[in-house]
Amino acid sequence: RICPLDVKEAEEGDLVKAGRILIAPGDYHLELERKSLATVAHVNQQELCNGHRPSAGVLFRSVARHFGAQSMALIMTGMGRDGSAEIGEIYRAGGLTLAQDEKSSVVFGMPKVAIEMGHAEKIVSLEETAEVLNRLAKEFAGRS
């Protein structure tokens, strides 16, 4: 086992919970919705967003809409601009936004655009990502 967390390809209706990582299935967008007692994952094959499906933009938009200032997002290495504008919706809603730095990115496309647009509150290297996310999640929990 590579990761101590439960890593799972998302299915319609999966519950989002501590210790679980949901990955968008191939050719499906992943969205999150806050229900009264839980956060639920939705997968769909709606039209391409930013030329992609799955799209980081679709996920970020749903997070901004349902969680606003109670959200934290990281945009990592990737070609193009998918998610770069939409992570800004989280930023404008008061959520915490991070972008991977150029040095540790294989392709500095998506994070570069997000940084240039002013949508990244913090810039982190791949090597420090886990430590920074854990530390910020604890600090961020106190902000809510």
Secondary structure in CASP SS format (residue, H / E / C, confidence):
PFRMAT SS
TARGET T0000
AUTHOR 0000-0000-0000
METHOD secondary structure of the structure
MODEL  1
R C 1.00
I C 1.00
C C 1.00
P C 1.00
L C 1.00
D E 1.00
V E 1.00
K E 1.00
E E 1.00
A C 1.00
E C 1.00
E C 1.00
G C 1.00
D C 1.00
L E 1.00
V E 1.00
K C 1.00
A C 1.00
G C 1.00
R E 1.00
I E 1.00
L E 1.00
I E 1.00
A C 1.00
P C 1.00
G C 1.00
D C 1.00
Y C 1.00
H E 1.00
L E 1.00
E E 1.00
L E 1.00
E E 1.00
R E 1.00
K C 1.00
S C 1.00
L C 1.00
A C 1.00
T E 1.00
V E 1.00
A E 1.00
H E 1.00
V E 1.00
N E 1.00
Q C 1.00
Q C 1.00
E C 1.00
L C 1.00
C E 1.00
N C 1.00
G C 1.00
H E 1.00
R C 1.00
P C 1.00
S C 1.00
A H 1.00
G H 1.00
V H 1.00
L H 1.00
F H 1.00
R H 1.00
S H 1.00
V H 1.00
A H 1.00
R H 1.00
H H 1.00
F H 1.00
G H 1.00
A H 1.00
Q H 1.00
S C 1.00
M E 1.00
A E 1.00
L E 1.00
I E 1.00
M C 1.00
T C 1.00
G E 1.00
M C 1.00
G C 1.00
R C 1.00
D C 1.00
G C 1.00
S C 1.00
A C 1.00
E C 1.00
I H 1.00
G H 1.00
E H 1.00
I H 1.00
Y H 1.00
R H 1.00
A C 1.00
G C 1.00
G C 1.00
L E 1.00
T E 1.00
L E 1.00
A E 1.00
Q E 1.00
D C 1.00
E C 1.00
K C 1.00
S C 1.00
S C 1.00
V C 1.00
V C 1.00
F E 1.00
G C 1.00
M H 1.00
P H 1.00
K H 1.00
V H 1.00
A H 1.00
I H 1.00
E H 1.00
M C 1.00
G C 1.00
H C 1.00
A C 1.00
E C 1.00
K E 1.00
I E 1.00
V E 1.00
S C 1.00
L C 1.00
E C 1.00
E C 1.00
T H 1.00
A H 1.00
E H 1.00
V H 1.00
L H 1.00
N H 1.00
R H 1.00
L H 1.00
A H 1.00
K H 1.00
E H 1.00
F H 1.00
A H 1.00
G H 1.00
R H 1.00
S C 1.00
END
